[in-house]
């Protein structure tokens, strides 16, 4: 297995220009493909997940042109993919697999969607059930409720569907993005608590950019009108990735700082910018502008432990689990059940890896409770397993700020969202 040895460090300072948001990038690519007109997409994330989406769109007959410097030109198909039969491989890209499943299920074609082994362990049954209520014809090719899938042309059906909100917000995102293809008024009702609401906020903001307004009854139901149609905005700029910002902001809070991230700020549509608020609760000094956030360590002493409902920042909250190593007291991260069905079971994985560096960790169905080791007793030379999960690798790199060297197994897993992460982290770690 490949590995990367990270040296011990004790300080972090500098400025980081963030890569494009994964969540926004793949939403924009699909909406641009479905729109009427050509869309110039700037600052697109260059990663495995976006490459899977781009490859799928090409296979479906969408005009995709690489203009260089993360600028892509997407020729929209006005709601109708030219290719009506195809097999798509989407790796472990949930932000590609779930929305494409929904769009293709309502596109009148015959498609097979596959991924890596872990993708075939990530649930999709709630999305499929909702699509079937709208007339979709979808077969499971393996375990019921999980990919791979065989999508057949839909048959006319009703104008209302229900979807559970407590498994993955990507199911609702996929449905909302696909509904304009039906050309009839359709309502999606959410049953139970809707987790990760800020990600739905991103979806709604992107739909508006492409000319589709969604009527809401709070977070309980969403209606797309019969005349909804995607129209290209001409050009669109992708925000920096707020989840990726969390590693560098935490580095500033742990390692003195200042560390400034550029590409997200007070004007961001991404809920993960609220990670900065969580750091502030831990005592970090936070400053923010329209397109930047800066973090420093507390004025006096160490970070302090927090007890936090992390529903709004599920991805960025992983970074808090590592920041807890550097806080006085016991940190509890709650309402994180969605971690269980991500790239890996992140609750179990994080508990295992934090114990390797000396923490005492209590793991529950939807929470983690982290008691840090003594400030000077982080375990050196720990070997961190990453579970083919980019966020595990990036989060755990912060342990080195405790003055201990660390080995990261399979460091290439960061290619999913941030191929240059370790190079940039080395540039601010001292």
C-alpha positions in Angstrom: 0.0 0.0 0.0 1.2 3.5 -0.8 1.7 5.8 2.1 2.8 9.4 2.9 4.9 10.3 6.0 4.0 13.7 7.3 6.6 15.4 9.6 5.8 16.9 13.0 4.9 20.5 13.0 3.7 23.0 15.6 2.5 26.0 13.7 0.3 26.9 10.7 0.0 30.2 8.9 -0.5 31.4 5.3 -3.2 31.9 2.7 -4.9 29.1 0.7 -7.0 29.5 -2.5 -9.6 26.8 -2.3 -10.4 24.4 -5.1 -14.0 24.6 -6.5 -16.8 23.1 -4.4 -17.5 19.4 -5.2 -21.2 19.9 -4.3 -21.6 22.9 -6.6 -19.4 21.6 -9.4 -21.4 18.4 -10.0 -24.7 20.2 -9.6 -23.7 22.8 -12.1 -22.4 20.3 -14.6 -25.7 18.3 -14.7 -27.9 21.5 -14.8 -25.8 22.9 -17.6 -26.2 19.7 -19.5 -30.0 19.7 -19.0 -30.4 23.4 -19.9 -31.2 25.1 -23.1 -28.1 26.9 -24.3 -24.3 26.8 -23.7 -22.9 27.4 -20.3 -19.4 28.6 -19.6 -18.4 27.0 -16.2 -15.4 28.7 -14.4 -13.4 27.4 -11.5 -14.8 23.9 -11.8 -13.2 21.4 -9.3 -10.7 19.1 -10.9 -11.1 15.8 -9.1 -12.2 12.2 -9.5 -15.8 13.0 -8.7 -16.1 15.7 -11.4 -14.3 13.6 -13.9 -16.8 10.8 -13.4 -19.7 13.3 -14.0 -18.0 14.8 -17.1 -17.3 11.3 -18.6 -21.0 10.4 -18.0 -22.3 13.5 -19.7 -20.0 12.9 -22.7 -21.3 9.3 -22.9 -24.9 10.7 -22.8 -24.2 12.9 -25.9 -23.7 16.2 -24.1 -21.2 18.6 -25.7 -18.3 18.9 -23.2 -15.3 21.1 -24.0 -12.2 21.6 -21.8 -11.2 25.2 -22.3 -8.2 25.0 -19.8 -7.6 26.5 -16.4 -10.7 24.8 -14.9 -13.0 26.4 -17.5 -15.4 24.1 -19.2 -18.0 24.8 -22.0 -21.2 22.7 -21.7 -23.6 22.4 -24.5 -27.0 21.9 -23.0 -29.5 19.3 -24.4 -32.7 21.2 -23.4 -33.9 18.3 -21.2 -33.3 15.4 -23.6 -30.1 13.4 -23.6 -29.3 12.3 -27.2 -28.0 8.9 -26.2 -30.8 6.7 -25.0 -28.9 3.6 -24.1 -25.6 3.6 -22.1 -23.7 2.0 -19.2 -22.1 4.6 -16.8 -19.4 4.0 -14.3 -19.4 6.7 -11.6 -16.8 5.5 -9.1 -17.7 6.5 -5.6 -19.1 9.8 -6.6 -22.4 10.2 -4.7 -22.9 13.7 -6.1 -22.9 12.2 -9.5 -24.6 8.9 -9.0 -27.7 10.1 -7.1 -28.7 13.1 -9.3 -27.9 11.2 -12.5 -30.1 8.3 -11.3 -33.0 10.6 -10.9 -32.4 12.5 -14.2 -32.0 9.3 -16.2 -35.0 7.7 -14.6 -37.2 10.4 -16.1 -35.3 10.7 -19.5 -37.0 8.0 -21.5 -33.9 5.9 -22.0 -32.3 2.6 -21.0 -29.3 3.0 -18.7 -27.1 1.0 -16.3 -25.3 2.9 -13.5 -22.4 1.3 -11.7 -19.6 2.3 -9.3 -16.8 1.0 -7.1 -17.6 -1.6 -4.5 -18.2 1.0 -1.8 -20.7 2.8 -4.0 -22.6 -0.5 -4.2 -22.8 -0.4 -0.3 -24.2 3.1 -0.1 -28.1 3.1 0.1 -30.2 4.4 -2.7 -33.5 2.7 -2.0 -35.3 5.8 -0.7 -34.5 7.6 -3.9 -35.5 4.7 -6.1 -38.8 4.3 -4.1 -39.6 8.0 -4.7 -38.8 7.8 -8.4 -41.0 4.8 -8.7 -43.9 6.8 -7.3 -43.4 9.1 -10.3 -43.5 6.3 -12.8 -39.8 5.4 -13.0 -38.9 1.8 -13.9 -35.7 0.8 -12.0 -34.2 -2.6 -11.3 -31.6 -3.5 -8.8 -28.7 -5.5 -10.4 -27.4 -6.6 -7.0 -28.6 -6.2 -3.4 -32.1 -4.5 -3.3 -31.8 -0.9 -2.1 -28.3 -0.5 -3.4 -26.5 0.1 -6.7 -25.8 -1.0 -9.4 -29.1 0.0 -11.1 -30.8 -0.7 -14.4 -33.0 2.3 -15.5 -35.8 1.7 -18.0 -38.1 4.4 -19.6 -40.6 5.7 -17.2 -44.4 5.3 -17.5 -46.8 8.1 -16.8 -47.7 8.3 -13.1 -48.8 10.7 -10.4 -47.7 14.2 -9.4 -46.6 13.5 -5.8 -43.9 11.5 -4.2 -42.5 11.0 -0.7 -38.9 10.6 0.3 -37.3 10.1 3.7 -35.2 13.0 4.8 -32.9 11.3 7.4 -30.7 9.1 5.2 -29.1 11.5 2.7 -29.9 14.9 1.4 -28.6 13.8 -2.0 -31.9 11.9 -2.6 -34.0 15.1 -2.4 -31.4 16.9 -4.4 -31.6 14.3 -7.2 -35.4 14.5 -7.2 -35.5 18.3 -7.3 -33.0 18.5 -10.2 -34.9 15.9 -12.2 -38.5 17.2 -11.8 -38.3 19.8 -14.5 -37.8 17.0 -17.0 -41.4 15.8 -16.2 -43.1 18.9 -17.6 -45.9 18.5 -15.1 -46.4 20.0 -11.7 -44.9 17.7 -9.1 -44.5 17.8 -5.3 -42.0 16.0 -3.2 -43.0 15.5 0.4 -40.2 14.9 3.0 -41.0 12.4 5.8 -39.1 12.6 9.0 -36.3 15.1 9.7 -34.5 16.5 6.7 -30.7 16.2 7.4 -28.1 18.4 5.9 -30.5 21.2 5.0 -27.8 23.5 3.8 -27.0 21.1 1.0 -30.6 21.4 -0.2 -30.1 25.2 0.0 -27.2 24.8 -2.5 -29.5 22.8 -4.8 -32.2 25.4 -4.7 -29.8 28.2 -5.3 -28.3 26.4 -8.3 -31.8 25.7 -9.7 -32.6 29.4 -9.5 -29.4 30.2 -11.4 -30.7 28.0 -14.2 -34.1 29.5 -14.2 -36.2 27.1 -12.1 -37.9 28.3 -8.9 -39.0 25.7 -6.4 -42.1 26.4 -4.2 -41.4 25.4 -0.6 -43.6 24.6 2.4 -40.7 25.0 4.9 -38.6 21.9 4.6 -41.6 19.6 4.4 -42.5 19.8 0.8 -41.1 21.1 -2.5 -43.1 21.8 -5.7 -41.8 22.2 -9.2 -44.2 23.8 -11.7 -45.3 22.2 -15.0 -43.6 24.9 -17.1 -40.3 24.7 -15.3 -37.4 24.5 -17.8 -33.7 24.9 -17.4 -32.1 27.8 -19.2 -28.4 28.5 -19.3 -27.2 31.6 -17.3 -24.5 32.0 -19.9 -21.6 31.7 -17.5 -21.3 30.6 -13.9 -18.4 30.6 -11.3 -18.0 27.8 -8.9 -17.4 28.8 -5.3 -14.4 27.4 -3.4 -15.2 24.2 -1.4 -16.3 25.1 2.1 -15.8 21.6 3.4 -12.2 21.7 2.2 -11.8 25.1 4.0 -12.4 23.4 7.3 -8.9 21.7 7.3 -7.1 25.0 6.9 -9.2 26.9 9.3 -8.8 24.3 11.9 -5.0 24.4 11.2 -5.0 28.1 12.0 -7.0 27.5 15.2 -4.7 24.7 16.3 -1.4 26.0 15.0 -1.6 29.7 15.9 -2.4 31.1 12.5 -3.4 33.3 10.9 -4.6 31.0 8.1 -6.8 32.6 5.5 -8.9 30.7 3.0 -10.1 32.4 -0.2 -13.0 31.4 -2.3 -15.7 31.2 0.4 -16.9 33.7 3.0 -20.0 35.5 4.2 -21.6 35.5 0.8 -21.3 31.7 0.3 -24.3 29.5 -0.5 -22.6 26.6 1.2 -23.7 25.7 4.7 -20.3 24.3 5.6 -19.0 27.9 6.1 -20.7 27.5 9.5 -17.8 25.4 10.5 -16.1 28.7 11.3 -18.9 29.3 13.9 -18.1 26.0 15.5 -14.4 26.9 15.7 -15.4 30.2 17.3 -17.4 28.3 19.9 -14.1 26.4 20.7 -12.4 29.7 21.3 -10.7 30.3 17.9 -10.5 33.9 16.6 -12.5 34.1 13.4 -12.7 36.9 10.8 -14.7 36.8 7.7 -15.2 38.8 4.5 -17.5 38.3 1.5 -15.0 35.8 -0.1 -12.6 34.8 2.7 -12.4 33.5 6.2 -9.4 33.7 8.6 -8.7 31.6 11.7 -6.3 32.1 14.6 -5.7 30.3 17.8 -7.5 31.5 21.0 -5.9 34.6 22.4 -5.2 32.8 25.7 -4.7 29.1 26.2 -6.0 26.1 24.2 -9.2 25.5 22.4 -12.1 24.4 24.6 -14.4 21.4 24.2 -17.9 21.8 22.7 -21.2 19.8 22.6 -22.6 20.4 19.1 -25.5 19.3 16.9 -23.7 18.9 13.6 -26.7 18.2 11.3 -26.0 21.4 9.3 -22.3 20.7 8.7 -21.9 16.9 8.4 -18.8 16.8 6.2 -17.0 19.7 7.9 -17.9 18.3 11.3 -15.3 15.5 10.8 -12.6 18.2 11.2 -14.0 19.1 14.6 -13.4 15.5 15.7 -9.7 16.1 15.1 -9.7 19.6 16.5 -11.1 18.0 19.7 -7.6 16.5 20.3 -6.4 20.0 21.0 -9.3 21.1 23.2 -9.6 21.2 27.0 -12.4 18.9 28.0 -14.7 16.3 26.3 -16.1 17.2 22.9 -19.4 15.6 21.8 -20.5 15.7 18.1 -24.2 14.8 17.8 -26.7 14.1 15.0 -24.1 12.6 12.7 -25.8 9.4 11.7 -25.3 10.3 8.0 -21.6 9.6 8.5 -22.4 5.9 8.5 -23.4 5.9 4.8 -20.7 8.1 3.3 -17.5 6.9 1.5 -17.0 4.7 4.6 -18.7 4.4 8.0 -17.1 7.6 9.2 -18.2 7.3 12.8 -16.5 3.9 13.2 -13.5 5.0 11.1 -12.9 8.2 13.0 -13.2 6.5 16.4 -10.6 3.9 15.4 -8.1 6.4 14.0 -8.4 8.9 16.9 -7.7 6.1 19.3 -4.4 5.4 17.5 -3.2 8.9 18.4 -4.1 8.6 22.0 -7.7 9.8 22.3 -10.5 8.1 24.3 -13.5 7.8 22.0 -17.1 6.8 22.7 -19.0 5.9 19.6 -22.8 5.9 19.4 -25.3 5.4 16.6 -25.3 9.1 15.8 -22.6 10.7 17.9 -18.9 10.7 18.8 -17.6 11.7 22.3 -13.8 12.5 22.2 -11.6 12.9 25.2 -8.2 14.2 24.2 -4.9 12.8 25.5 -2.7 15.1 27.6 -1.5 18.0 25.5 1.9 16.6 25.2 1.0 12.9 24.8 -0.3 12.5 21.2 1.0 9.2 20.0 3.8 9.8 17.5 4.3 7.7 14.4 0.7 6.5 14.3 -0.2 4.8 11.0 -3.5 6.2 9.8 -5.8 4.1 7.6 -8.0 6.2 5.3 -10.7 3.7 4.1 -10.6 5.1 0.6 -12.2 8.2 2.1 -10.7 11.6 1.1 -11.9 13.3 4.2 -10.4 10.8 6.6 -7.0 11.5 5.1 -7.3 15.3 5.1 -8.8 15.5 8.7 -6.2 13.3 10.3 -3.2 15.2 8.7 -4.0 17.9 11.3 -2.7 15.6 14.1 0.8 16.6 13.0 0.2 20.1 14.4 0.5 18.4 17.9 4.3 18.0 17.2 4.1 14.3 16.2 5.0 12.7 12.8 2.3 10.6 11.1 1.9 8.1 8.4 -1.1 8.4 6.0 -2.0 5.2 4.2 -3.4 5.5 0.6 -2.9 9.3 0.4 -4.1 9.3 -3.2 -7.7 9.0 -1.9 -7.7 12.8 -1.7 -7.9 12.8 -5.5 -11.7 12.5 -5.0 -12.0 16.2 -4.2 -8.6 17.8 -3.6 -5.7 16.2 -5.5 -3.2 18.9 -4.3 -4.2 18.8 -0.6 -1.0 17.5 0.9 1.2 19.9 -1.1 -1.0 22.9 0.0 -1.1 21.7 3.7 2.7 21.4 3.6 2.8 25.0 2.5 1.1 26.3 5.6 2.4 23.8 8.2 5.6 24.8 10.0 
